[in-house]
Amino acid sequence: MLSVAAGPLHGAPVVLHNAQEPHEAASTMKVAVLAALHRSGLDLDAEVPVVNRFESAVGGSFANDPGYDSDPEPWQRIEQGRAPLRWLAERMITHSSNLATNLCLAQVGREAVAGAWRAAGATNSASPRGIEDARARAAGVRNQVTALDLIRLVRSLEPEPLGLLERNIWRVDLAAGLPPGARIAFKNGWFTGVRHSVGLVRPPDTAPYLIAVCYTGPLASGAAEGDPAAALLARLSARAWARRHELAGGRP
């Protein structure tokens, strides 16, 4: 299934295709954790314990698999024992660290993340469990998103979190469909069978526009790069860029 939502930063979306259909969230749920963290009032410069044991959403505990993580840096901090919360939030977004995500989630709490979705006006998206919480997943606790809710979530972000999304190193999916140097604050996520990306694009010649593409299906190989589904998202992003004046102006 392919879902698309796109439109101006301020105003109603003008492209909606299966936009309210739910998909497994993959790493796009990290944007909601980031939003909750920045609104939490926590001291982001304070150091917090770096551990690999987390409370499951259904009781008991679970741990992350370093082989399933895209960022080795937070794992090295386990030996040091602590790391600044702001640094963990950065690695969660810029390198999509799973360990950093669960450490941030443990600090801010699942209810605060639910509040970030509510504040964005999301109607069918939620992040009730941590990354790799297999116990909760087996019990039917799903992290899910829709394309429409993802653009609502990015629209709700303050300048600092948006700036962090612009530093995402994984320049694939939506970013790959843009001309060199084009600005995009975005987050992508994937595993076998799933490929998503949401972003705020800032063209130099018109107002910003939002776009989210969610794909669930056999094209998604689960590879970070070279995934056929990633190429699909890039093509859709290129088509949106070609119509950027219409999207930014709220015209279908």
C-alpha positions as CSV (number, residue, x, y, z in Angstrom):
1,M,0.0,0.0,0.0
2,L,1.2,3.5,-0.9
3,S,0.0,6.6,1.1
4,V,0.8,10.2,0.2
5,A,0.0,13.5,1.9
6,A,1.4,16.8,0.7
7,G,0.6,20.5,0.9
8,P,1.6,23.9,2.2
9,L,3.2,24.4,5.6
10,H,0.2,26.5,6.7
11,G,-3.1,25.3,5.3
12,A,-4.9,22.1,4.3
13,P,-3.0,19.4,2.4
14,V,-3.8,19.4,-1.3
15,V,-2.6,15.9,-2.2
16,L,-4.2,13.0,-0.3
17,H,-3.9,9.4,-1.4
18,N,-4.7,6.7,1.2
19,A,-3.4,9.4,3.6
20,Q,-5.3,8.1,6.6
21,E,-4.4,4.4,6.2
22,P,-2.1,3.1,9.0
23,H,1.3,1.7,8.5
24,E,3.9,0.3,10.9
25,A,5.8,3.4,12.0
26,A,9.4,2.2,11.7
27,S,11.8,5.0,12.6
28,T,9.3,7.8,11.8
29,M,8.0,7.4,15.4
30,K,11.3,9.0,16.6
31,V,9.9,12.4,15.5
32,A,7.2,12.1,18.2
33,V,9.8,11.2,20.8
34,L,11.8,14.3,19.7
35,A,8.7,16.6,20.0
36,A,7.9,15.2,23.5
37,L,11.5,15.6,24.7
38,H,11.8,19.2,23.6
39,R,8.5,20.1,25.3
40,S,9.2,18.1,28.5
41,G,11.0,20.8,30.5
42,L,13.9,18.3,31.1
43,D,17.4,19.6,31.2
44,L,18.6,18.4,27.8
45,D,22.2,19.1,28.7
46,A,22.0,16.8,31.8
47,E,23.8,13.5,31.5
48,V,21.6,10.4,31.8
49,P,22.5,6.7,32.3
50,V,23.3,4.8,29.1
51,V,22.0,1.3,29.5
52,N,20.6,-1.4,27.3
53,R,17.6,-2.6,29.4
54,F,14.2,-1.0,29.1
55,E,10.7,-1.5,30.5
56,S,8.3,-3.1,28.1
57,A,5.0,-1.4,27.4
58,V,3.3,-4.7,28.6
59,G,5.5,-5.3,31.7
60,G,8.9,-7.0,32.0
61,S,11.9,-5.7,30.1
62,F,13.7,-5.9,26.8
63,A,17.0,-4.9,25.2
64,N,18.1,-3.6,21.8
65,D,20.2,-5.6,19.4
66,P,23.4,-3.6,18.4
67,G,23.3,-5.5,15.0
68,Y,19.9,-4.0,14.3
69,D,21.0,-0.4,15.0
70,S,22.3,2.1,12.4
71,D,24.5,4.0,14.8
72,P,27.4,2.6,16.8
73,E,28.2,5.7,18.7
74,P,25.6,5.5,21.6
75,W,26.7,1.9,22.2
76,Q,30.2,3.1,23.0
77,R,28.7,5.3,25.7
78,I,27.5,2.2,27.6
79,E,31.2,1.8,28.7
80,Q,31.3,5.4,29.9
81,G,27.9,5.0,31.7
82,R,26.3,8.4,30.8
83,A,25.6,10.8,28.0
84,P,23.9,14.2,27.6
85,L,20.3,13.9,26.7
86,R,20.6,16.4,24.0
87,W,23.3,14.3,22.3
88,L,21.2,11.2,22.5
89,A,18.3,13.1,20.9
90,E,20.6,14.2,18.1
91,R,21.8,10.7,17.4
92,M,18.2,9.5,17.5
93,I,17.4,11.8,14.6
94,T,20.6,12.4,12.6
95,H,21.7,8.8,12.7
96,S,18.4,7.1,13.6
97,S,19.9,5.4,16.6
98,N,17.6,2.8,18.2
99,L,19.4,2.7,21.5
100,A,19.3,6.5,21.8
101,T,15.6,6.5,21.0
102,N,14.8,4.1,23.8
103,L,17.0,6.1,26.2
104,C,15.1,9.3,25.3
105,L,11.8,7.6,25.5
106,A,12.7,6.2,29.0
107,Q,13.4,9.8,30.1
108,V,10.3,11.5,28.7
109,G,7.8,8.7,29.1
110,R,5.3,7.1,26.7
111,E,2.4,9.4,27.8
112,A,4.4,12.5,26.8
113,V,4.9,11.0,23.4
114,A,1.2,10.3,23.1
115,G,0.7,13.9,24.0
116,A,2.9,15.0,21.2
117,W,0.7,13.1,18.7
118,R,-2.4,14.7,20.2
119,A,-1.0,18.2,20.1
120,A,-0.3,17.7,16.4
121,G,-3.9,16.8,15.8
122,A,-3.1,13.2,14.8
123,T,-6.1,10.9,14.5
124,N,-4.7,7.5,13.7
125,S,-1.0,7.4,14.8
126,A,0.6,6.4,18.0
127,S,4.0,5.3,19.5
128,P,3.0,3.3,22.6
129,R,6.2,1.1,22.7
130,G,9.9,1.4,22.3
131,I,12.0,0.2,19.4
132,E,12.4,-3.6,19.5
133,D,9.9,-4.1,22.3
134,A,9.1,-7.6,21.0
135,R,7.0,-8.5,24.0
136,A,4.7,-5.6,23.4
137,R,4.6,-6.1,19.7
138,A,3.6,-9.8,20.2
139,A,0.8,-8.5,22.5
140,G,-0.6,-6.3,19.7
141,V,0.9,-3.0,20.8
142,R,1.7,-1.2,17.6
143,N,3.7,1.9,16.7
144,Q,1.7,3.1,13.7
145,V,1.6,6.2,11.5
146,T,-0.4,7.7,8.6
147,A,0.9,10.0,6.0
148,L,-1.5,12.7,7.0
149,D,-0.6,12.5,10.7
150,L,3.1,12.6,9.8
151,I,2.8,15.9,8.1
152,R,0.7,17.2,11.0
153,L,3.5,16.1,13.4
154,V,6.3,17.8,11.4
155,R,4.1,21.0,11.1
156,S,3.8,21.1,14.9
157,L,7.5,21.1,15.5
158,E,9.4,24.1,16.9
159,P,12.5,25.5,15.1
160,E,15.1,23.6,17.1
161,P,13.6,20.1,16.4
162,L,13.1,21.1,12.8
163,G,16.8,22.1,12.6
164,L,17.8,18.7,13.9
165,L,15.7,17.0,11.2
166,E,17.5,19.0,8.6
167,R,20.8,17.3,9.7
168,N,19.5,13.8,9.0
169,I,22.5,12.0,7.4
170,W,20.3,9.4,5.6
171,R,19.9,11.4,2.4
172,V,17.7,8.8,0.7
173,D,14.0,8.5,0.1
174,L,12.5,12.0,-0.1
175,A,15.8,13.7,0.1
176,A,17.1,11.8,-2.9
177,G,14.4,13.2,-5.1
178,L,15.4,16.8,-4.6
179,P,18.0,18.8,-6.5
180,P,21.5,19.1,-4.9
181,G,21.5,21.6,-2.1
182,A,17.7,21.7,-1.6
183,R,16.8,22.1,2.0
184,I,14.6,19.4,3.7
185,A,14.0,18.8,7.4
186,F,13.0,15.1,7.3
187,K,12.9,11.7,9.0
188,N,12.8,8.4,7.2
189,G,12.4,4.8,8.4
190,W,12.5,1.3,7.0
191,F,12.6,-2.4,7.6
192,T,11.7,-5.3,5.4
193,G,8.3,-4.6,3.9
194,V,8.1,-1.0,5.1
195,R,9.6,2.3,3.8
196,H,8.4,5.8,4.9
197,S,9.6,9.4,4.9
198,V,8.2,12.7,5.9
199,G,9.7,16.1,5.4
200,L,9.4,19.9,5.3
201,V,11.0,21.1,2.0
202,R,12.2,24.7,1.8
203,P,12.6,25.7,-1.9
204,P,14.5,28.9,-2.6
205,D,11.9,30.2,-5.1
206,T,8.6,29.5,-3.2
207,A,7.1,28.9,0.2
208,P,7.8,25.6,2.1
209,Y,5.7,22.5,1.6
210,L,5.2,19.3,3.5
211,I,5.2,15.8,2.1
212,A,4.9,12.4,3.6
213,V,5.1,9.1,1.7
214,C,4.4,5.7,3.5
215,Y,4.9,2.4,1.7
216,T,4.1,-1.1,2.9
217,G,4.7,-3.9,0.4
218,P,7.2,-6.2,-1.3
219,L,9.3,-3.5,-2.9
220,A,10.7,-2.6,0.5
221,S,13.9,-4.7,0.8
222,G,14.9,-3.3,4.2
223,A,18.3,-2.1,2.8
224,A,19.4,1.3,3.9
225,E,20.3,2.2,0.4
226,G,19.5,0.6,-3.0
227,D,16.0,-0.3,-1.8
228,P,13.4,-0.3,-4.7
229,A,10.9,1.3,-2.3
230,A,13.4,4.1,-1.5
231,A,13.7,4.8,-5.3
232,L,9.9,5.0,-5.4
233,L,9.8,7.6,-2.6
234,A,12.6,9.5,-4.4
235,R,10.5,9.6,-7.6
236,L,7.5,10.9,-5.8
237,S,9.6,13.5,-4.1
238,A,10.9,14.7,-7.5
239,R,7.4,14.9,-8.8
240,A,6.4,17.0,-5.8
241,W,9.4,19.3,-6.3
242,A,8.3,19.8,-9.9
243,R,5.0,21.1,-8.6
244,R,6.4,22.9,-5.6
245,H,4.7,26.2,-6.4
246,E,1.3,24.6,-6.5
247,L,1.9,22.6,-3.3
248,A,3.3,25.6,-1.4
249,G,0.4,27.7,-2.5
250,G,-2.2,25.1,-1.5
251,R,-3.3,24.3,-5.1
252,P,-3.9,20.7,-6.2
